[in-house]
């Protein structure tokens, strides 16, 4: 999801308390009984009742603002850090292999990236690399912290993403600082290494990296873990509980991309860029959302109409600020 001046999102979600966020996160894990939630609020009886997962308390970080979900897949673990609502519930995925950790995405805000770094250190393994899924600022804004905390970690992205970050990054950070002040990065962190498509073995874990264009963003990575049957879809798939970002105006081709993901067999666990892991039904719900958004876009003459009609079409969904931001891009006056 793209970040510009995020005031509309900040205001729409500011009332969502940390305890409510954690309850929502745990409740969304009902299909994933192999996952556990590690956070200070895990001792909350209501949280435990809402979740089919085994919840554990992370005594090492009782003041952590985000939530950690941990999934065991054979010899590897997937640790998902979910930021609180003012961080747009962005995920950072940490794949813990036998000897090292691979980090995917770097958060929107510095305090939450700092929590990611502190959590990774508790795993007691070096960082093999950091991989950026796409050039939207809510996924790279915190790379400043991660690269400072782990100076030897190389930052990878698909060919073309670094150019997008370099070109658009300064303006994005200006907008972030107007909204978030010193929680926002002060410098643009550009990936310096290129991740190539296809099968790669990293610390004993097989990844199948795929390149997608013209979906939620102009260019985006997805990663299959064939041995674990996990699809890391990032912002190609959104939670059925949240609005999606549609500001890139790629409705038709995004649907084609979703059809290609749906054709993948056996990948029943999907980690996404916002909110908790989902199952395959989230591909269908994202497709339904994108199709309806396309119809509303065609029938709306201005940003206000688009935003109001899309929210009315999905009144139960959270993160309504995504709709406002999408509308501001779809109906932006050309410079």
FIFI-553070 format. One record per residue (C-alpha): x, y, z. Coordinates in steps of 0.05 Angstrom, whole numbers, plus 5000, padded with zeros to 4 digits. Example, Ala and Ser with C-alpha at 12.3 -4.5 7.8 and 13.67 -1.06 7.14 Angstrom:
residues 2
524649105156 527349795143 
//
This chain:
residues 335
500050005000 502750684980 504151225031 503751955016 500752435066 497551925110 493352385153 486752085129 488951385148 491751615214 485251945233 480751385211 484550865252 487251265311 481651035356 483450305348 486850135414 492749665420 488649155459 483149165406 488349085351 491348485385 484548175395 483048275322 489747975303 488647365345 481447275322 483647275250 488146675263 482446185274 484345775212 491645745233 491945345297 499445235287 500845965297 502046285364 501547015384 507247295425 505547955458 504448245527 496948225516 496947475503 494947345575 488447705561 482847175570 478647495516 484447455468 485446725483 478046585475 477846935407 483646525378 484445805360 491945895366 496445725424 498346395454 504946525488 507347135527 513847465507 516547665574 522747965542 518648535512 512548695556 512049395527 512049195453 506949595414 506249115355 504348375356 508447775336 505347155304 509646535299 508345955252 512145305254 513244965187 517644365196 524644605210 523245345197 519145865232 515546465202 515347055250 510447595229 510848275262 504348665256 504749405270 499249765308 493850155271 497850805264 503050395227 497550135180 498049425208 503949295162 507248615165 514648475168 515947735156 522047405187 523746715159 527946355210 532045795178 536945325212 542545835215 539946525195 533946985187 531247295123 527147935133 521748155085 519648885087 521649425135 515349755164 512650465155 515050795220 521650775256 519150545325 515949925295 522049765253 526049825317 521449315350 522648845291 530148925300 529848795374 525548175363 530247895310 535947965358 532347505408 532546945356 540146915363 541646825289 544847295239 540947665185 542247345118 538847905079 533048395078 528348355018 523548914998 517148684965 515349334930 516650084930 510750324972 513350725030 509650345084 514149755068 520950105066 520350705112 523350325170 529250045131 533250615158 532950295227 534049585203 540249765163 542950155222 541649595271 544349065222 549649425181 552148785149 545348585122 544548675047 537948965022 535048624960 529248794914 526948624843 530349004787 526649664780 524249744852 530550104874 529450614819 522350734842 524550824915 530151294894 525651724850 519451774895 522451674963 524252394983 517252654970 514152075006 518352195068 516652925067 509352735071 510652225126 514352725169 508653225163 504052695192 508452295239 514152755257 520252405284 516951725277 518351775203 525051635169 529852205155 533151865095 531151425037 534050725042 534950444972 536049694960 542949554932 542248834911 537648504859 533447904875 532247484813 526147084794 525846334802 528145814852 533445994903 535945644964 537446105023 539745795088 536645135071 529845435053 527345404981 524146034954 520746114886 520946864873 515947154824 515247834792 508448164781 506848824748 500749274747 496949014808 496649374875 503149704855 506749784789 511849254807 511648744863 515048114888 511547484912 515046884942 512946164944 515745704997 514345034961 516544585017 512244945068 506545085020 506445815040 505046384992 508047055012 503447504972 504948175006 500148694977 497648274920 492447984968 488848365022 485348125085 477848005078 477348455140 480549075108 479849545049 485149484995 489350034964 487050154892 490650804876 495150494824 489150434777 490949734753 484149414764 483948954703 491048694707 490648604783 484848134771 489147744722 494647694774 489747444826 487246914778 494446674770 495346634845 488746254851 491345744801 497145564847 495644884879 496644704952 498345394979 493245445034 497045925079 498146625053 502047175088 500047865066 502548585072 497248815121 493648435176 494447705196 495547095152 489646875110 487446265072 485946184998 479046505005 482547175012 484447144938 477147104920 475147664969 480748114941 478247964871 471148144890 473548794921 477848994861 472148854812 467249264853 472349824860 473249824784 465749904774 465350474825 471350814792 467850794725 461551104755 464951634799 466952314773 471052534833 474952284892 469452424943 464352014905 469051434894 471051414967 463951464994 461150944946 466750444958 466050505033 458550415027 459649784985 463949475040 461549795105 464349245149 471549315127 477049655168 482450145145 477650615109 483451095103 486150645047 480050845006 481151585017 488451524998 486751104937 481751634914 486952194922 491451824873 485951614824 483352324817 489752704825 490453324782 496253214733 502253664745 
//
